[in-house]
């Protein structure tokens, strides 16, 4: 499909209302990450605006998948997917006693079994990878690490924060894809 045809397809999805927002966000994100040569560069800003508007109307899980898809371009991610709401929602859910495994699984698009393994990793590396992959900030990661394994000592908490600080979002995304690929095999 040519770039122009893809743009027309996006406009038709945008006209179909809230029910098609998730599909629209996926399509626009794919277009922005692999901009076709036959699409006018001037259309990028319009597509970014469209993605930002549509992303506000989708659920947390869809936003998390978009963040993972867009992680190769942190500037674009920051423009179209502000973090604050996702961080707050996840931390509030954990504080309310909701099972973290289900929330992490949905946010990452992995099985609940893998999400539980991530939460049970005492080193904090797996949770750091997950947090970076979905774009959580350091404070949200710290809170989740404490809630996932309460009662740890101070040195363990610092080691988990070091794990978070030492991994980049792109490394986290690659490692997450590797985990998902290993599970699928």
N, C-alpha and C positions, 0 to 999 in steps of 0.2 A: 504494500500500500504506500502510495507516495505521501510526502510530507503534507501537501495541501489536502489530500483526502483524509489524512489523520486529523488535521485541524478541523475539517468539516465534521468529522465523526465526533470530536470533542464538543463542538458546539451543539450537536444534536443531543448528546448525553446531558449537557448542561440544561437544555430545555425540558428534559424529562422529569425534573423535580427532585426532591430529596431522596426518593427511592433509589436513584441511580448515582448518588454522590460517591459511594465507595468505588464503583467502577470508574467514574470520572477521575477520581483522585489517582487511581492506579494508572490509568491511561496517560494522564498529564505528567505524572512523575516519570513514567517510562520515556515519554517524549522529551522531557527536559534533561534526563540523564544521558540520552543518546540522540541528540538533536540532529535530525536529517539534513543533509546538505541542500536539499531542494526546498526547505522551509526558510522563509525570510527571517533573518536574525532579529528584526524589529518585533517579531511576534513573541519572542521569549518573555518579555516583560508582561505581556498580556496573559501568557500561559502561567507565569508565576503568580500573577494576581488571581487568576481563576483557581489555581491549586490552593492558594492561601484561603480563599473564600470557601471552597468546597471542603477543605480540611477542618474548618471550624464546625462544619455540620455533620461530620462523621463521628463514629464512636472511638473510644480510646484505643481499641485493638487495631482499627484501621490506621489511626495516626501512628501507632507504634510500628506497624508494618511499613508505612511510608517513611518513617525516620530511618529504618534499616535500609530501605531501598535508596534513600538519598544520602546516606552517610559518606559517600565518596566526595560530596560537595558540601562541606560544613556551612559555608556562607549561604548557599541556597536553602539548606535545612533551617538555618536560623531565621531566614526571611519568611519562609512559608509555614513553619511549624514551631511556634513558640513553646518552650519547655514547661513553663511554670504549671500549667494545668495538669499535665500528665504526672509530674513529680508529686504534686499535691494529692491528686486522686489516688495514686498508688500508695503513698504513705498513709493517707487517711484510711484507706481500706485495711492496710496492715494493722494500724492502731486500733481499728474497730474489731479486730479479731477475725477478719475474713481470711480464708486460707490463701496464703501467699503463692502456693504452688499453682493454683488455678489462674490467678492473676498474671503471674510471670509467664506461664505457658501461653496464655492468650496474647500477651504483649509481644512475645518472641515468635509466636507461631510454631511452637514445638509441643511435644507431648507433655502431659502433666507429669509423667514419670521422669522425664529429663529435667523438667523444672524443679522437681523435688530434689533430684541429685544436685542440681545447681545450688539450691538453698542449703543442702547438707554438707557441702564442701567446706571443711573447717579452715582451709587456707584463705577463703574469701575470693580466690582467683576466679572461679566460675561465676560467682555473683557479680564480680567486677566486670567480667566480659559481658554478662547479660545487661548490666546497668549501662555500660558504655554503648552497647549495641542499640538499646532503645532510647538513648539520649538522656538518661537521668543525670542530674547534677550530683556533686560530691555530697551535699547534705542529705539528699534523698537516699543515696547509696548507703551512707553511714547509718541512717535510721533503719533501713531495711536490713542491713547486716546485723544490727543489734537486735531487731525484732525476730529475725530468722533464727538466731542462735543466742538467746539471752544468757546472761551469766558468765560470759567470757571475761578473761582478765584484760587489763589495759594494754599489755604488749600485743595480745592477739588482735585487739581492735585497731591498733596502729598498723599492724602488719596487713590487715584487710584494707585500710586506707591507702597504704603504700601500693598494694596490688591494684587498686583503682587508679591511683595516680600514674602508675607505670605503663598502663595500656592505653593506646590511642583508640579512637572510635573505629577507624578503618581496620586495625588489627582485631578488634573485638568482633566486628562484622564478619571478617574472614574466619575467625575461630568459631563463631556461631554457625556459619554455613557449613563448616567442617563437621561440627557436632551433628547438625541436621542430616548431612550426607551420610555419616557413619550410621546413624539410627535408621535411615531409609534402607541402607544396604543390609 
